[in-house]
Amino acid sequence: MHAIEPKPSESITKTFWRFTVPAIAAMIVNGLYYLVDGIFIGHFVGAEGLEAVNIAWPVISIVGGAGLMIGMGAGSLISQYRGEENLGAARNAMATGLWLTALFGALSSLYIILLGEPLVQLQGATGLAEGYAVDYLYIFSFGAVLTVAASALPFLIRNDDSPIVATAMMVAGALSNIAMNYLFIGVLGWGLKGAAMGTIVAQLITVMMAFVYLFSKHSVLSIFKHSAKGNLSDAKQTVVLGSSSLAMFMYYGVLVAFHNKLFVIYGSNVSVAAFAVVGYLMTLYYVVAEGIAEGMQPQVSFYHGAKQYKNIVKVAKLATIVSLVAGVAWLAVLNVFPETVIGLFNSGNTALIQEATTGIRLHLSAMYLDGLIILASMYFLSVGKGGTSLAISLGNMFIQLPFLAVLPRMYGVEGVWMSMPLSNVLLASIVIPIMWRHILKQQPDKDIPNLAVA
């Protein structure tokens, strides 16, 4: 029996939480890399620092997205092969993920060196914020391979049936990032260069822990003790299956860049800094939603490989309910205590508080629907429908562009804030029914189960 298959005494709900809780914890920890940077920069550098990080983030997001593409694509393959009881193929998929990590890490360094500064200028950054952003990217150009690896390896290890180990790696990295930010920004005063260096050091610790595990006796697949080899077929499938995850990061990167440019045109530098703060607050829900989806993925991939379609229905329903509850609860907290949460990233800048409060009221009003869109994309990835998963992720990006083109002309800076929630409503009304139709279609009509969670 595979470890992700429910034990006789274990319900589907318990199996779901066994994978989802560590996944959510891992994603929250991963999000802390960015949140901690924002907190230290907001208090020690100020609004210009927050603006600079938000300008640099679209460039960095593609690098992290490449790692997530490898981790989710290869991880999905590993779980599918294990569901088919083909451990040799699962080991080869793991090996393929490792050499793809090295390849994309090298390409990412080259990308930042050649395009980092032009992409900063394209977003309208000037003066102090532009200099800060370029300094931030300069450090990342040397550590890009660590950024890719720190994103990919936890997901490979989770699909090696070690979700606790994957979470522990990320916790260690996040705690190290907090300590390094305090030292480099708070004590030494290195500003955004210090923030970048703190992140790189933390990622190095995560990667080192990953390889200690992979070489140990605790690794289920033990690829370094068998003749596991990467292959082009698995590489292609990894990229296809994981491309939706890369597209999702690119989606956020491109849209953040568009928003930055429009906030400069219709608002001010404070608007860009406020957008950074609202982005950090959304991240706290986004990482939970992503964790729910990633916790669902090994289960759905296994049940798909084992043709246990009734269980897929139950898992998908449970994931949907949990994602909705988390989104609505966090939205309520943000609207009831806006000044408190904004204060995490602010040192008494009244204009920043006012603008970020407007952002919370408008920009995040349909945030919980984004979690359902993430679930739909992850579901199709989990069942080997990488093309559909990619289409959802790309749709999530392109559907906002018309809103961004029209609403700011009509409503100014408020139109920029309103573009995302309106596009979320439209896309969710299309994507969610498609996902459930596919889930139920896999079974004969007479075999469609009661949707109550076991």
FENNOR-V501932 format. One record per helix or strand of 2 or more residues. SS is the DSSP state (a for helix, b for strand). FROM is the first residue (numbers start at 0). TO is the last residue. If there is no record, write none. Layout:
{{SS;FROM;TO} {SS;FROM;TO}}
//
This chain:
{{a;11;43} {a;46;82} {a;86;121} {a;126;141} {a;143;157} {a;162;186} {a;190;213} {a;222;224} {a;231;265} {a;268;304} {a;308;335} {a;337;344} {a;349;362} {a;366;381} {a;385;410} {a;412;440} {a;444;446}}
//
